[in-house]
């Protein structure tokens, strides 16, 4: 059975370097790295008194790991604006948190080498638990200054409306 239904001659899996992040209906500028989408289901062990000396296992609670987005420091304020909805230092007593809209849903899109959308995931009820505005600065360094958001979330699912595209041939 081929791995790709629409493009049965494709052998290689998709690469990890073509992707985009969208929230509030807009693509977020400059995101260069996204941590893995990972969920973990706890294992609940139990045994009855008459069972052999082994345990039975069943699924318990599932939790979703935080997602970290990284990008180079620019003048785009989207990371900072969202982080400030969770805690805004200068907002004054009672206004530090925007309870109305500090959570956002986001979409992670993955593209093939030809720039065609191949896979998308919807990530639900995200909020910023950690914001890095600037990295360590080093006068002797030669790296790009990176800022990051750590996003807690309450789950994600694949967008089944995104289907395998017919890949172009030359």
Backbone as numpy.savetxt, mean C-alpha at the origin, in Angstrom:
# Nx Ny Nz CAx CAy CAz Cx Cy Cz
-1.47 -25.32 -18.35 -2.32 -24.14 -18.35 -1.43 -22.90 -18.35
-1.65 -21.96 -19.25 -0.82 -20.75 -19.30 -1.08 -19.85 -18.09
-0.05 -19.10 -17.70 -0.17 -18.17 -16.57 -0.97 -16.93 -16.93
-1.04 -16.62 -18.23 -1.73 -15.43 -18.70 -2.77 -15.86 -19.73
-4.05 -15.66 -19.41 -5.13 -16.12 -20.28 -5.21 -15.33 -21.57
-5.10 -14.03 -21.51 -5.24 -13.18 -22.69 -3.97 -13.19 -23.54
-2.83 -13.31 -22.91 -1.52 -13.31 -23.59 -0.80 -14.62 -23.30
-1.26 -15.72 -23.89 -0.72 -17.04 -23.54 0.76 -17.24 -23.89
1.32 -16.39 -24.75 2.74 -16.53 -25.08 3.63 -15.76 -24.10
3.02 -14.96 -23.22 3.80 -14.24 -22.21 4.32 -15.25 -21.21
5.61 -15.18 -20.94 6.23 -16.12 -20.01 6.59 -15.44 -18.68
7.04 -14.19 -18.77 7.56 -13.49 -17.58 6.44 -12.89 -16.73
6.56 -13.01 -15.41 5.60 -12.32 -14.54 5.81 -10.81 -14.63
4.87 -10.06 -14.09 4.97 -8.60 -14.13 6.13 -8.13 -13.26
6.72 -7.03 -13.67 7.84 -6.44 -12.94 7.31 -5.57 -11.81
8.19 -5.20 -10.89 7.75 -4.44 -9.72 8.06 -2.95 -9.81
8.42 -2.44 -10.98 8.87 -1.06 -11.05 7.92 -0.10 -11.77
6.75 -0.58 -12.20 5.78 0.32 -12.83 4.49 0.26 -12.02
4.23 1.33 -11.29 3.05 1.37 -10.43 2.69 2.83 -10.15
1.46 3.02 -9.71 1.00 4.35 -9.30 0.05 4.19 -8.12
0.00 5.25 -7.31 -0.90 5.31 -6.16 -1.90 6.44 -6.40
-3.16 6.16 -6.05 -4.20 7.17 -6.23 -5.00 7.28 -4.93
-5.24 8.52 -4.49 -6.21 8.76 -3.42 -6.94 10.05 -3.73
-8.12 10.18 -3.18 -9.00 11.33 -3.48 -9.19 11.51 -4.98
-9.17 10.41 -5.73 -9.39 10.47 -7.16 -8.24 11.00 -7.99
-7.07 11.25 -7.35 -5.92 11.80 -8.06 -4.69 10.93 -7.83
-3.82 10.88 -8.84 -2.55 10.18 -8.68 -1.63 11.02 -7.80
-0.87 10.36 -6.95 0.04 11.03 -6.04 1.40 11.12 -6.71
1.95 12.31 -6.74 3.20 12.57 -7.45 4.39 11.91 -6.78
5.26 11.32 -7.59 6.59 10.94 -7.19 6.77 9.71 -6.32
5.74 8.91 -6.09 5.92 7.74 -5.22 6.88 6.77 -5.92
7.97 6.45 -5.23 9.00 5.60 -5.83 9.09 4.21 -5.19
8.44 4.04 -4.05 8.52 2.75 -3.38 7.26 2.53 -2.55
6.75 1.30 -2.59 5.59 0.90 -1.80 5.94 -0.42 -1.13
5.73 -0.50 0.18 5.99 -1.77 0.87 4.96 -2.81 0.43
5.20 -4.09 0.74 4.27 -5.14 0.30 2.88 -5.03 0.92
1.88 -5.51 0.19 0.55 -5.70 0.76 0.60 -7.06 1.44
0.40 -7.05 2.75 0.56 -8.29 3.50 -0.53 -8.39 4.56
-1.15 -9.57 4.65 -2.09 -9.82 5.73 -1.68 -11.10 6.45
-1.99 -11.14 7.72 -1.62 -12.29 8.55 -2.85 -12.72 9.32
-3.14 -14.01 9.29 -4.23 -14.58 10.06 -3.64 -15.38 11.20
-4.05 -15.05 12.41 -3.55 -15.75 13.59 -3.99 -17.21 13.55
-3.19 -18.06 14.14 -3.51 -19.47 14.25 -4.03 -19.73 15.65
-5.23 -20.29 15.73 -5.81 -20.65 17.02 -5.65 -22.16 17.17
-4.99 -22.55 18.25 -4.81 -23.99 18.48 -5.74 -24.45 19.61
-6.21 -25.66 19.48 -7.08 -26.23 20.51 -7.00 -27.75 20.43
-7.41 -28.38 21.50 -7.50 -29.83 21.49 -8.51 -30.26 22.52
-9.18 -31.33 22.20 -10.13 -31.89 23.15 -9.39 -32.88 24.05
-9.92 -33.10 25.21 -9.25 -33.97 26.18 -8.98 -35.37 25.67
-9.83 -35.88 24.80 -9.66 -37.25 24.31 -8.83 -37.34 23.03
-8.38 -36.19 22.50 -7.60 -36.19 21.27 -6.21 -36.76 21.52
-5.56 -37.23 20.45 -4.15 -37.62 20.59 -3.32 -36.41 21.02
-2.07 -36.60 21.29 -1.20 -35.52 21.79 -0.80 -34.54 20.70
-1.73 -34.15 19.89 -1.50 -33.12 18.88 -2.61 -32.09 18.99
-2.38 -30.94 18.41 -3.39 -29.88 18.47 -4.05 -29.71 17.13
-5.24 -29.19 17.18 -5.96 -28.81 15.96 -5.69 -27.33 15.74
-5.74 -26.92 14.50 -5.49 -25.51 14.16 -6.66 -24.97 13.37
-7.01 -23.72 13.68 -8.06 -23.04 12.92 -7.70 -21.56 12.79
-8.29 -20.89 11.82 -7.95 -19.47 11.63 -8.57 -18.61 12.73
-7.81 -17.60 13.12 -8.27 -16.63 14.11 -8.45 -15.26 13.47
-8.03 -14.23 14.17 -8.18 -12.87 13.67 -7.17 -12.59 12.56
-7.59 -11.79 11.61 -6.71 -11.38 10.51 -6.38 -9.91 10.68
-5.11 -9.57 10.48 -4.74 -8.16 10.50 -3.92 -7.85 9.24
-3.96 -6.60 8.86 -3.28 -6.13 7.66 -2.10 -5.26 8.07
-0.93 -5.57 7.54 0.27 -4.80 7.85 0.14 -3.39 7.30
0.80 -2.47 7.98 0.86 -1.09 7.50 1.58 -1.05 6.15
1.26 -0.07 5.35 1.88 0.12 4.04 2.72 1.39 4.11
3.95 1.30 3.64 4.84 2.45 3.64 5.02 2.95 2.22
4.76 4.24 2.01 4.98 4.89 0.72 6.20 5.79 0.85
7.08 5.75 -0.15 8.25 6.62 -0.15 8.29 7.41 -1.45
8.82 8.62 -1.34 9.03 9.43 -2.53 10.09 10.49 -2.23
10.68 11.02 -3.29 11.65 12.09 -3.13 10.98 13.35 -2.64
11.71 14.13 -1.86 11.18 15.39 -1.32 11.04 16.39 -2.46
9.84 16.97 -2.58 9.55 18.00 -3.58 8.68 19.07 -2.91
8.05 19.90 -3.69 7.14 20.91 -3.15 5.70 20.43 -3.13
5.43 19.20 -3.57 4.09 18.64 -3.49 3.76 18.39 -2.02
2.62 18.85 -1.56 2.27 18.79 -0.14 1.33 17.66 0.25
1.01 16.74 -0.67 0.00 15.72 -0.38 0.34 14.85 0.83
1.60 14.40 0.96 1.99 13.59 2.13 1.76 14.39 3.41
2.25 15.61 3.43 2.17 16.44 4.64 0.72 16.79 4.99
-0.09 17.10 3.98 -1.49 17.43 4.23 -2.22 16.27 4.90
-1.98 15.05 4.39 -2.66 13.89 4.97 -2.14 13.63 6.38
-0.83 13.70 6.56 -0.26 13.48 7.90 -0.82 14.50 8.89
-1.03 15.73 8.46 -1.54 16.78 9.34 -3.00 16.57 9.73
-3.72 15.74 8.99 -5.10 15.43 9.38 -5.14 14.56 10.62
-4.07 13.80 10.86 -3.99 12.96 12.04 -3.42 13.73 13.23
-2.46 14.61 12.96 -1.90 15.44 14.02 -1.30 16.70 13.41
-1.90 17.83 13.71 -1.43 19.12 13.20 -0.95 19.93 14.39
0.35 20.06 14.53 0.99 20.67 15.70 0.46 22.07 16.00
0.31 22.89 15.00 -0.07 24.28 15.23 -1.55 24.56 15.18
-2.38 23.55 15.14 -3.81 23.75 14.93 -4.54 24.29 16.16
-3.99 24.13 17.33 -4.65 24.61 18.54 -5.50 23.54 19.20
-5.76 23.76 20.47 -6.49 22.80 21.31 -7.82 22.38 20.68
-7.99 21.07 20.51 -9.24 20.53 19.96 -9.28 20.44 18.45
-8.30 21.01 17.77 -8.28 20.98 16.31 -7.09 20.21 15.76
-6.37 19.50 16.61 -5.16 18.80 16.16 -5.47 17.65 15.20
-6.64 17.04 15.34 -7.02 15.88 14.54 -8.26 16.21 13.73
-8.27 15.81 12.46 -9.45 16.00 11.60 -10.23 14.68 11.58
-11.09 14.48 12.58 -11.81 13.22 12.70 -12.73 12.94 11.51
-13.15 13.98 10.83 -14.08 13.83 9.70 -13.43 13.14 8.50
-12.15 13.44 8.24 -11.57 12.94 6.98 -10.10 12.52 7.08
-9.67 12.00 8.24 -8.28 11.56 8.34 -8.05 10.19 7.70
-9.13 9.47 7.42 -9.03 8.17 6.73 -9.30 8.37 5.23
-8.57 7.60 4.43 -8.77 7.62 2.98 -8.68 6.20 2.45
-9.41 5.94 1.38 -9.20 4.72 0.61 -8.18 5.06 -0.47
-7.35 4.10 -0.82 -6.42 4.35 -1.91 -6.42 3.19 -2.88
-5.87 3.44 -4.04 -5.77 2.43 -5.08 -4.31 2.30 -5.47
-3.83 1.08 -5.51 -2.48 0.76 -5.97 -2.62 0.08 -7.32
-2.04 0.69 -8.35 -2.12 0.14 -9.71 -0.75 -0.35 -10.15
-0.73 -1.51 -10.81 0.50 -2.10 -11.34 0.37 -2.16 -12.86
1.43 -1.77 -13.56 1.43 -1.70 -15.02 2.45 -2.67 -15.60
2.22 -3.12 -16.83 3.21 -3.94 -17.51 4.26 -3.05 -18.16
5.22 -3.66 -18.82 6.33 -2.92 -19.42 5.86 -1.94 -20.49
4.70 -2.20 -21.10 4.16 -1.31 -22.13 3.31 -0.19 -21.54
3.22 -0.13 -20.21 2.46 0.92 -19.56 0.97 0.66 -19.49
0.55 -0.59 -19.67 -0.87 -0.94 -19.59 -1.21 -1.36 -18.16
-2.34 -0.91 -17.66 -2.80 -1.30 -16.34 -3.08 -2.79 -16.33
-2.47 -3.51 -15.39 -2.62 -4.97 -15.34 -3.32 -5.47 -14.09
-3.02 -4.86 -12.96 -3.55 -5.29 -11.66 -3.78 -4.05 -10.82
-4.84 -4.06 -10.02 -5.08 -2.96 -9.08 -5.62 -3.54 -7.78
-5.27 -2.89 -6.70 -5.78 -3.24 -5.38 -6.41 -2.01 -4.74
-7.53 -2.23 -4.08 -8.18 -1.19 -3.30 -7.79 -1.40 -1.84
-7.30 -0.34 -1.21 -6.89 -0.41 0.19 -7.84 0.49 0.98
-8.42 -0.05 2.05 -9.51 0.63 2.73 -9.13 1.25 4.07
-9.76 2.40 4.32 -9.70 3.12 5.60 -8.27 3.31 6.11
-7.44 3.86 5.25 -6.04 4.13 5.60 -5.93 5.42 6.40
-4.94 5.47 7.28 -4.62 6.71 7.99 -3.13 6.70 8.30
-2.57 7.88 8.46 -1.12 8.05 8.62 -0.73 7.83 10.08
0.05 6.79 10.33 0.55 6.56 11.70 1.98 7.06 11.86
2.65 7.31 10.76 4.03 7.80 10.82 4.32 8.62 9.56
4.94 9.77 9.76 5.29 10.64 8.64 6.74 11.08 8.81
7.53 10.85 7.79 8.91 11.33 7.78 8.99 12.42 6.73
9.15 13.67 7.18 9.20 14.81 6.27 10.54 14.91 5.56
11.60 14.62 6.28 12.96 14.67 5.74 13.76 13.49 6.25
14.69 13.00 5.45 15.57 11.93 5.93 16.73 12.53 6.72
17.61 11.68 7.16 18.86 12.17 7.73 19.59 12.94 6.63
20.09 14.11 6.95 20.80 14.92 5.97 22.30 14.74 6.18
23.05 14.62 5.06 24.47 14.32 5.13 25.20 15.15 4.08
26.03 16.08 4.52 26.76 16.95 3.60 27.72 16.18 2.71
28.10 14.98 3.11 29.00 14.15 2.30 28.25 13.12 1.47
26.95 13.10 1.58 26.14 12.09 0.90 25.88 12.42 -0.56
25.29 11.46 -1.24 24.91 11.66 -2.65 23.63 10.90 -2.96
22.68 10.99 -2.04 21.41 10.29 -2.20 20.27 11.29 -2.35
19.15 10.81 -2.86 17.95 11.62 -2.97 17.31 11.72 -1.58
16.83 12.90 -1.23 16.12 13.08 0.04 14.74 12.42 -0.10
14.42 11.51 0.82 13.19 10.72 0.75 12.28 11.07 1.92
11.00 11.24 1.63 10.00 11.36 2.68 9.11 10.14 2.61
8.43 9.83 3.72 7.62 8.61 3.72 6.37 8.77 4.58
5.38 7.96 4.25 4.15 7.82 5.03 3.99 6.36 5.40
3.65 6.11 6.64 3.28 4.76 7.07 1.77 4.78 7.24
1.09 3.95 6.48 -0.37 3.95 6.44 -0.94 2.70 7.08
-1.65 2.88 8.17 -2.41 1.79 8.77 -3.64 1.61 7.89
-4.15 0.39 7.81 -5.32 0.16 6.97 -6.15 -0.96 7.56
-7.38 -1.06 7.10 -8.29 -2.08 7.61 -8.60 -3.14 6.58
-7.74 -3.26 5.58 -7.91 -4.33 4.61 -7.76 -3.86 3.19
-7.56 -4.82 2.31 -7.42 -4.54 0.89 -7.97 -5.71 0.11
-8.31 -5.42 -1.13 -8.79 -6.47 -2.03 -8.40 -6.13 -3.45
-8.27 -7.15 -4.24 -7.95 -6.95 -5.64 -9.16 -6.38 -6.36
-8.92 -5.43 -7.24 -9.98 -4.85 -8.06 -10.20 -5.79 -9.25
-11.22 -6.61 -9.16 -11.46 -7.60 -10.21 -11.98 -6.98 -11.50
-12.29 -5.69 -11.47 -12.69 -4.98 -12.69 -11.51 -4.71 -13.61
-10.31 -4.79 -13.07 -9.10 -4.63 -13.89 -8.72 -6.01 -14.41
-8.76 -6.16 -15.72 -8.49 -7.47 -16.34 -7.19 -7.39 -17.15
-6.67 -8.56 -17.44 -5.43 -8.64 -18.23 -5.62 -7.99 -19.60
-4.79 -7.00 -19.92 -4.92 -6.33 -21.22 -4.28 -7.16 -22.34
-4.73 -6.93 -23.55 -4.08 -7.53 -24.70 -2.80 -6.75 -24.95
-1.68 -7.45 -24.87 -0.39 -6.76 -25.01 -0.08 -6.48 -26.46
0.47 -5.30 -26.73 0.78 -4.94 -28.12 1.97 -5.74 -28.65
1.99 -5.93 -29.95 3.16 -6.55 -30.59 3.71 -5.56 -31.60
4.97 -5.70 -31.90 5.61 -4.77 -32.85 5.81 -5.44 -34.17
